[in-house]
Amino acid sequence: MKKLVGYITASYPENSFTVDLALNMKEAGVDILELGIPFSDPVADGPVIEKANLLALQKGFKLKDLFEVSSKIAPNIDTLWMGYLNPFYHYGMENFMQKAKEFGISGEIIPDLPFEEALAYQKLAAKYEQALIAFVAPTHTKERIAQIVKDAKKFIYMVAYAGITGSGKSEDLTEIIKTVKENTKTPLFIGFGVDEKTCKEKAIGVDGVIVGSAFVKHLIDDSLSYNEKINKICLIAKEIKGKINE
């Protein structure tokens, strides 16, 4: 059974909504939740997720909000924090990981933390039972991929193309998938440009898909009511989970 990882931006439009949405997404087939930490310069994300980040910040998002929603979500669905290095560094990586363990968070996805720099935090991650998710991309050589995935924990995030999330580009990833599989038994999930139209094709050869913009575009659609947002996102989750496992 292939896994579905779903990304949502924490605390938009409000904390209680994030909790309700996360719990409903689990019922709709989402296996792992990526809880996005709003940040002013989300460099790997496209306009949809960037807008969600900015809206959450404009509403006054603070880390206490992340901690509040995480304490209610993580006991119910496998949850990772996804964010950029600055908030982690500013708050203190050990402080962050300590909080993560306290709430039951299983790992962190930090796109702008290079592989070599992430190595410095591996002992800390092990201490607090956290997985620092490794990234592989179409621009990586076979040697680089082998190095990155060797000790990867939980799952490997394969970036579907060089660019930002939600762009919908397409690249032949056959060789990358083959190289990863030759070097690790850690599951390989694909992200960037995965939605209900592309998910079946993108899921070929991998162990799961990561979906963000396809969910968040409804999260930020304020023509929808509270319940309509949740229903739309969950319908897409069910559709994607079904298609990737056909």
N, C-alpha and C positions, 0 to 999 in steps of 0.2 A: 504493500500500500504506500503510494507516494504521499509525501507530507506537504501540507500547505502552511506556509509562514505568512502571516498577515501583519502589515505595518499600519499603525495609526498614530496620529500626533497626540501626545498627552495633553489633557486638560482643555481641549477645544471641542465644543464651545464652553464646557464647564466640567469640573471633576466628576460629578455624578453621571454625566453622559458617557464619559470615557469608561467608567466602570460598567455601566449597562451595556455599552457597545461591545466591550471586550468579552463579557460573559455570554452575550448572544452570538458573537462570532465563534466562540468555542462550540456552541450548540449547532452552528451552521457548518462545522467541519474544519475550522482553523485549528491546527495542531500546536503551533507555536506563535506567540504574539510578540511582535517587535514594537515596543512602546517608545515612540520617538520623543526625544527631549528637545523642546523648542529652542532654536538657536538663530541668531541674527544673520549668519552667513553659512547656510547649509550647502557647501560647495559641490557635493555629489548629487544633489537633488534638483529636479526640474521645477518648473513654475508652480505646479499644483502643490507639491509638498512644501516648497518655499513659502507659498502664500499661507498655508496652514501654520507653519512656524511663526510667521510674522503676526498673524491674527491672534495666536495664543499669547505671544509676547505683548501685543497691544492690550490684551485683556488682563495683563498683569501676572503672567505665569512666573512662578518661583519654584525652586527645587522642592520646597515643602509640599507643593502640589503634586509633583512627581512621586514623592514618598507616600503621600496620602493615597493616591490612586493605586500605586503598586502594592500597598499593604492589603488592599481589597481584591486586586486582580490576581497577583502571583500565586496565592494559595489555590486558585481554581483553574488556572491555565498556565502551562509552561511559558514563562515570560522572560524576554531579554530587554535590556535598555539599549536603544540605538541613539547615538548622539556624536557630536564632534568633540575633539580633544579639549578644547578650551574650558568648558564647564567642569569636566573631570579633573583637569589639572588645577583649576582655580579652587575647587572644593577640596582637592586632595584625593589622589587615586585610591589610597588606602581607606580613607573615609567613605568614599563612594562604594568600594567593594564590601566594606563592613556593613553599610546600609543595605546593599544588595542581598547579602547573605541573611540579614535580619528579616527582610521581607520575603525571601524565597526566590529572588531573581536568579536565573541560572547562568547568565552571561552578559557580555557587552559587545556591541557592534560599533566600532569607531572607525569610520572610513578614512579619516585623515591621520591615523596613527600608522606610520610605516612599519613594515614587518620587523626591521632591525630594532626600532624603538620599542615595539611591543614586547620583544624578548626580555627587556628590562623589567617588565611587569608580570612575567609568567609565574615567578615564585609567589608574588602577592596574590595572583589569581588562584593559584593552587591552595594557598592558605585559607582563602575565603570561598573555596569551591566554586569559582567562577570560570567560565570559558570565554577567552578573548577570541572572537571569531576571526578566522583567517580569510583573506580575499585572494582570488586569482582572477586574472583578466586576459583578454585576447592579446594584449601587448607583451605578456610574459613569455620568456623562453622556457623550454622544457626543463632546463636545469634550475631555473628560478622557481617554477611550479613545484618541482620535486623538493626543493629546500623549504618552501612555504608550507606544504601540506604534511610534511614528515611527522610533526608532532601536533597537528591541528586537533582541536577539541570540539565536540558536539556536532558541528557541521562546518563545511567550507562554503563560503559565499562566492559563487562564480558570477562575475559581472558579465552580462550578455554582450556588451559592446563598449567601446571607448566613448564615454560621454556622460550625460546626466540621466537620472531616472525619468521614466515617462516619455523618452524620445521615440521609442518604437523602432529603433534601427534593427538590422539583422546581420549576424555574422556567422560563418561556419565554425562551430565550436567542437567539431568531432575530435580533432587532435588534442585539444585541451582536456576534454572529458577523458579521453583514452590515457593521457599522461597522468591525470589525477588518480584515476582508478588503478594505474600500475604502481602508484607510490603510497597509497593509503587505503584503509578500509573505512575511514571517516566519511559519513554521508556528504554528498555533493548537491547543493541546492543552487538553482539559477534565479537571479534577480535582474532588474532593469527591463522595463518594457513588457512585463508579463501581465496580461489581462485575460478576460474571458474569450477574446478572439485568438490570442497567440499562445495561450497556456499549453494546449495539447502538443503543439509542435515543439515548443521550448522544453517541455518535460521529457522529451525523448533522450534516453541515455543517462538521465540524472535521477536523484532520489527524492527531489521535491522542488517546489517553486516558491519564490518570495514575491508577494504582491503588495504594492504600496499605492501608487498614484491612482490605480483603478478603484481603490476604496476611498482614498482621501478626497477625490473630486466630489464625492457625495457628502463627505464630512463637512466640506466648506460651502456646499450649496445651500445658502440660507433661504432659498425659496421652498425648501423642504422642511417639514415639521420634525420635531425630536424623533418621533416614531418612524416617520418616513425615511429619515437618514439611516436608522438602524436596519429597517427592513430592506432597503435597497442594497446596502453593503452586505447583508447576510445572504440575500439572493445571489449576489455575484460570487460570494464565497462558496455557496453550495454548488453553483454551476461550475466553477473552476475545479473544486475538489472532485466532482463527478468526471469532468473531462480528462483530468490528468491520470485518472485511474480506470479509464475505459479500456 
